[in-house]
Amino acid sequence: MKERRPIIVAGGGIGGLAAAIALADKGWPVEVIERASEFREIGAGIQLGPNGARMLEALGVAPLLAPSAIRLTEIAVYDGLSGSHLASLPLGASAEERYGAPYWAVHRADLHGALLRRCEDIDGVRLRTGVALARLQSTPDGVIVGTETGKNLQGAGLVLADGVWSTGRCQLFPRTEARFLGKTASRALLAAPDAPPSMIEPRVGLWLLPHAHVVHYPVKAGSQLNIVVILKDDWMEQRWDGSGEQVFIEERLASAAPALRELVAIPGQWGRWPLYELDPLKRWSNGLVTLLGDAAHPVLPFLAQGASLALEDAVTLADSLARQGDVLAAWQSYGNQRRPRTARLQATSKRNGRIYHLSGPSRLARNLAMRNLPAARLLAQYDWIYEFGR
């Protein structure tokens, strides 16, 4: 490994750390640079479908995360106005047998922490904080990464895992700025004793309203309830840690079913982040530089697949490099493999969002269709997502 120049990974989030693990496991030295002063993850809950859980097994991270993960038994869908049950997506043992991996709910910080611990245990991974990418250059002999302090780093290749607002992507492919969707997601965490007992059960509750929806599920081994409210909104700051207003959320959900109104009245404090989208890119690589995770394909949160796709990217990238042996060819092959799937998931997720937020007669037609769809057929619609990597 000492004879090889490192692969530089820009971004120390879920995708960046997963890429570091996967590449190092294939024998490549890796240097992860993170602009923040420490490696940390903000946010709250994440759903990891069987495809994501399978990638964590491949990365050797699943055993580190399992103690705090919740094995979900179902996704229960409700009409958010009447409170009536519309459908259930069966998970639990039957889905685990079907896909060969569990469907997990975890706290984002727990996932990030497990990835970080795995990185720290690998001799071939170097982690550096307070290092911000300012410019990049791909040459026939390698990549040169200029930092904001003026120092240059050199490597055999560069992986840009710096998120939806990737500065590296905009240098690599100008005019690829993400667009604001006109919606925000507000999140809150409740201690289990403060939450309605039925909502701490190991399942996802999904409530559909006109121009809004609410999701809740337990995290941290059932000690907390994660709540997410997605609404039409004009707040579009490029940050993940905005402060949500309790009154704003309660007013927007004033017509919701009593059980849902009671739930969103409990937290008091909310975090808020804007939703951005990006059209599928025609290519992810330019020379020895490539994109990964949200930098390549931000996915709207209507399929709960953002984290799982970043994990898939990481494993596919490392497999491609092991197979090709050459960084340039590996990056091209990786993008060719991943682009069709991620583009389909982006489109499907956006379509789900439209269905979730229907109003008027369209909402009533949706509810009728969901009530009449057998659970097995509902689950089968997701086979192409959850079977990845099996």
C-alpha positions in Angstrom: 0.0 0.0 0.0 2.9 2.4 0.7 3.9 2.2 -3.0 0.5 3.7 -4.1 -0.5 7.3 -3.9 -3.7 7.6 -1.9 -7.2 8.1 -3.2 -8.4 11.4 -1.8 -12.0 11.5 -0.6 -13.5 15.0 -0.1 -16.2 14.9 2.4 -16.4 13.0 5.7 -20.1 12.2 5.7 -21.8 8.8 5.3 -20.8 8.4 1.6 -17.2 9.6 2.1 -16.4 7.4 5.0 -18.0 4.4 3.3 -15.9 5.0 0.3 -12.8 5.2 2.4 -13.6 1.8 4.0 -14.4 0.1 0.7 -11.3 1.4 -1.1 -9.0 0.6 1.8 -10.5 -2.9 2.0 -9.4 -3.4 -1.6 -5.8 -2.4 -0.7 -5.7 1.3 -1.6 -4.5 4.0 0.9 -7.1 6.7 1.4 -7.0 10.2 2.7 -10.3 11.7 3.8 -10.5 15.5 4.0 -13.4 17.2 5.8 -13.9 21.0 5.9 -15.5 20.9 9.4 -13.3 21.0 12.5 -14.5 17.5 13.5 -16.1 14.5 12.0 -19.7 14.6 13.0 -23.2 14.1 11.6 -26.2 16.3 12.1 -29.8 15.2 11.5 -31.9 12.6 13.1 -33.3 9.3 11.8 -32.5 7.3 8.7 -34.2 4.3 7.2 -31.9 1.8 5.7 -33.6 -0.7 3.3 -32.2 -4.2 2.8 -29.9 -2.9 0.1 -28.3 -0.4 2.5 -28.0 -3.0 5.3 -26.4 -5.4 2.9 -23.8 -2.8 1.9 -23.0 -2.2 5.6 -22.4 -6.0 6.0 -19.9 -5.8 3.1 -18.1 -2.9 4.7 -17.9 -4.6 8.1 -19.9 -1.9 9.7 -23.2 -3.8 10.4 -22.0 -5.4 13.7 -21.0 -1.9 15.0 -24.4 -0.4 14.2 -26.7 -3.4 15.0 -27.0 -2.7 18.8 -28.6 0.7 18.2 -30.6 -0.2 15.0 -34.3 -1.0 15.0 -35.5 -3.9 12.8 -38.7 -2.5 11.4 -41.7 -4.7 11.0 -43.8 -2.7 8.6 -44.5 0.7 7.0 -48.1 1.7 8.0 -49.7 4.3 5.7 -52.5 6.6 6.9 -54.7 9.3 5.5 -53.4 12.3 7.4 -56.8 14.1 7.4 -59.1 11.3 8.6 -56.5 9.2 10.4 -57.8 6.0 8.6 -55.3 3.2 7.7 -54.7 2.9 4.0 -52.1 0.2 3.6 -49.1 -1.6 5.2 -45.8 -2.6 3.6 -44.8 -5.8 5.4 -41.2 -5.8 6.5 -39.9 -7.9 9.5 -39.0 -11.6 9.1 -40.8 -12.1 5.8 -39.1 -9.2 4.0 -35.7 -10.2 5.5 -36.1 -13.7 4.1 -37.2 -12.2 0.8 -34.2 -9.9 0.5 -31.6 -11.5 2.6 -31.1 -8.5 4.8 -33.1 -6.5 7.4 -34.8 -3.2 7.0 -33.3 -0.9 9.7 -34.1 2.4 11.3 -31.1 4.2 12.8 -30.0 7.6 14.1 -27.9 9.3 11.5 -25.2 10.0 14.1 -25.1 6.3 15.1 -24.5 5.3 11.4 -21.9 7.9 11.0 -20.2 7.0 14.2 -20.0 3.3 13.2 -18.5 4.2 9.9 -16.0 6.5 11.6 -15.0 3.7 14.1 -14.4 1.3 11.2 -12.2 3.9 9.4 -10.2 4.5 12.5 -9.5 0.8 12.8 -8.0 0.6 9.2 -4.3 1.4 8.9 -4.8 2.5 5.3 -7.2 5.3 6.1 -6.1 8.8 7.1 -8.7 11.2 8.4 -8.1 15.0 8.3 -10.5 17.7 9.6 -10.4 21.4 8.9 -9.3 20.8 5.3 -11.6 22.4 2.7 -11.3 21.8 -1.0 -10.9 25.0 -3.0 -9.8 23.8 -6.4 -9.0 20.6 -8.1 -6.9 19.5 -11.1 -6.7 16.2 -12.8 -3.5 15.4 -14.7 -2.3 12.3 -16.5 -0.2 11.5 -13.5 -2.8 12.0 -10.7 -4.9 14.7 -9.0 -3.9 17.9 -7.3 -6.3 19.2 -4.6 -5.9 22.8 -3.6 -7.2 23.6 -0.1 -8.4 26.9 1.3 -5.2 27.2 3.3 -3.2 27.2 0.1 -1.7 23.8 0.6 -1.9 21.2 -2.3 -2.6 17.5 -1.8 -1.7 14.9 -4.4 -3.3 11.6 -5.0 -4.0 8.8 -7.5 -7.6 9.9 -7.8 -10.2 12.1 -6.1 -13.7 11.1 -4.9 -16.1 14.1 -4.4 -18.5 13.1 -1.6 -19.2 16.7 -0.5 -22.9 16.7 -0.7 -25.8 18.2 -2.7 -24.1 21.6 -2.7 -20.8 20.2 -3.8 -18.3 22.8 -4.7 -16.2 20.2 -6.4 -19.0 19.1 -8.7 -19.6 22.7 -9.8 -15.9 22.9 -10.7 -15.9 19.6 -12.4 -19.2 20.2 -14.3 -20.1 23.9 -14.3 -23.8 24.9 -14.2 -24.8 21.9 -12.2 -26.2 23.7 -9.1 -29.0 22.0 -7.3 -32.4 23.6 -7.4 -34.7 24.3 -4.5 -37.8 22.1 -4.6 -40.1 24.5 -2.7 -40.4 22.1 0.3 -38.6 21.7 3.6 -38.3 18.9 6.0 -38.6 19.6 9.8 -37.3 17.0 12.2 -37.6 16.4 15.9 -36.6 13.7 18.4 -38.8 12.6 21.3 -37.7 10.6 24.3 -39.7 7.4 24.3 -41.6 8.2 27.5 -42.8 11.4 25.9 -44.1 9.7 22.7 -47.4 7.9 22.2 -46.7 4.3 23.1 -48.1 2.9 19.8 -45.6 5.0 17.9 -42.5 3.6 19.7 -43.3 0.2 18.2 -40.7 -1.0 15.6 -42.5 0.3 12.5 -42.8 3.4 10.3 -45.9 5.5 10.4 -46.5 7.5 7.2 -49.3 10.1 7.2 -50.3 11.6 3.8 -51.9 15.1 3.7 -52.6 17.6 0.9 -49.2 19.2 0.2 -47.5 17.6 3.1 -46.7 14.3 4.8 -45.3 13.1 8.2 -43.1 10.2 9.0 -42.2 8.7 12.4 -40.2 5.7 13.6 -38.1 4.7 16.6 -34.3 5.0 16.7 -31.5 4.5 19.2 -32.7 1.0 20.2 -36.2 2.4 20.8 -35.2 5.1 23.2 -36.2 7.9 20.9 -38.9 8.6 18.3 -37.8 10.3 15.1 -40.4 12.6 13.5 -40.1 14.3 10.1 -42.7 16.8 8.6 -42.3 17.7 5.0 -44.2 20.8 3.8 -44.5 23.3 1.0 -42.2 26.1 2.2 -40.1 29.0 0.8 -37.2 28.7 3.2 -34.2 27.8 1.0 -31.0 28.4 2.9 -28.2 25.9 1.9 -27.8 24.4 5.3 -29.0 21.3 7.3 -29.3 22.9 10.7 -32.0 25.5 10.4 -34.4 26.1 13.3 -38.0 25.1 12.7 -40.9 26.9 14.4 -43.4 24.9 16.4 -46.2 27.3 15.6 -45.5 27.1 11.9 -45.8 23.3 11.9 -48.9 23.2 14.0 -50.6 25.8 11.9 -49.8 23.9 8.7 -51.2 20.7 10.1 -54.2 22.2 11.8 -56.6 20.1 9.7 -54.8 16.8 10.4 -56.2 13.9 12.2 -56.2 14.4 16.0 -53.6 11.7 16.7 -51.2 13.5 14.2 -51.9 17.0 15.6 -51.2 15.7 19.1 -47.9 14.2 18.0 -46.5 17.3 16.3 -47.5 19.4 19.3 -45.2 17.6 21.6 -41.6 18.4 20.5 -41.4 22.2 20.9 -38.0 22.3 19.1 -37.5 21.4 15.5 -34.6 21.4 13.0 -35.4 22.3 9.4 -33.6 21.7 6.1 -34.6 22.6 2.6 -35.1 20.0 -0.1 -33.0 20.4 -3.3 -32.9 18.4 -6.5 -30.5 17.9 -9.4 -31.3 16.5 -12.9 -29.4 13.2 -13.6 -25.9 14.0 -14.8 -24.7 12.6 -18.1 -21.4 11.6 -16.5 -20.0 11.6 -13.0 -16.2 11.5 -13.8 -13.8 13.9 -15.4 -10.3 12.4 -15.7 -9.3 11.0 -12.3 -12.1 12.8 -10.4 -15.5 11.3 -9.8 -18.7 12.0 -7.7 -20.4 9.9 -5.0 -23.6 10.1 -3.0 -25.5 13.4 -3.0 -22.8 15.1 -4.9 -23.7 12.9 -7.9 -27.4 12.2 -7.4 -29.3 13.9 -4.6 -32.5 11.9 -4.0 -35.6 13.4 -2.5 -36.7 11.7 0.7 -39.8 10.0 -0.6 -38.2 6.6 -0.9 -35.9 6.7 2.1 -32.9 5.7 -0.1 -30.4 8.6 0.1 -28.0 6.9 2.6 -28.4 3.5 1.0 -27.5 4.8 -2.4 -24.4 6.4 -1.1 -23.4 3.1 0.5 -24.1 1.3 -2.8 -21.9 3.9 -4.6 -19.0 3.3 -2.2 -19.0 -0.5 -2.6 -19.4 -0.3 -6.4 -16.6 2.3 -6.7 -14.1 0.1 -4.8 -15.2 -3.1 -6.7 -14.7 -1.2 -10.0 -11.2 -0.1 -9.0 -10.3 -3.7 -7.8 -11.5 -5.1 -11.1 -10.0 -2.4 -13.4 -6.8 -1.7 -11.5 -6.6 1.7 -13.2 -8.2 4.7 -11.6 -9.3 6.4 -14.9 -11.0 3.3 -16.2 -12.5 2.4 -12.8 -14.1 5.8 -12.3 -15.7 5.6 -15.8 -16.9 2.0 -15.3 -18.4 2.9 -11.9 -20.4 5.9 -13.3 -21.7 3.8 -16.1 -22.9 1.1 -13.7 -24.5 3.5 -11.2 -26.1 6.3 -13.3 -29.1 4.3 -14.7 -30.1 3.0 -11.2 -29.7 6.3 -9.4 -31.6 8.2 -12.1 -34.5 5.8 -11.9 -34.5 6.2 -8.1 -34.5 9.9 -8.4 -37.4 9.9 -10.7 -39.3 7.3 -8.6 -38.8 9.2 -5.4 -40.0 12.5 -7.0 -43.1 10.6 -8.3 -43.7 9.3 -4.8 -43.6 12.8 -3.4 -46.3 13.9 -5.8 -48.5 10.9 -4.8 -48.0 11.6 -1.1 -49.1 15.2 -1.4 -52.2 14.8 -3.6 -55.3 16.8 -2.7 -58.9 16.9 -3.7 -60.4 14.1 -5.8 -56.9 12.8 -6.7 -56.2 12.2 -3.0 -59.4 10.2 -2.7 -58.6 8.1 -5.7 -55.1 7.4 -4.3 -56.5 6.3 -1.0 -58.9 3.9 -2.7 -56.1 2.4 -4.8 -53.9 1.9 -1.7 -56.7 0.2 0.3 -57.3 -2.2 -2.6 -53.7 -3.1 -3.3 -52.6 -6.5 -1.7 -49.7 -6.1 0.7 -47.6 -8.6 -1.3 -48.0 -6.7 -4.5 -47.1 -3.4 -2.7 -43.9 -4.9 -1.4 -43.0 -6.5 -4.8 -42.9 -3.0 -6.3 -39.7 -2.4 -4.4 -37.9 -5.6 -5.3 -35.7 -3.8 -7.8 -34.5 -1.4 -5.0 -34.0 -3.8 -2.1 -32.4 -6.7 -4.0 -29.4 -4.7 -5.1 -26.1 -6.5 -4.3 -27.7 -9.8 -3.4 
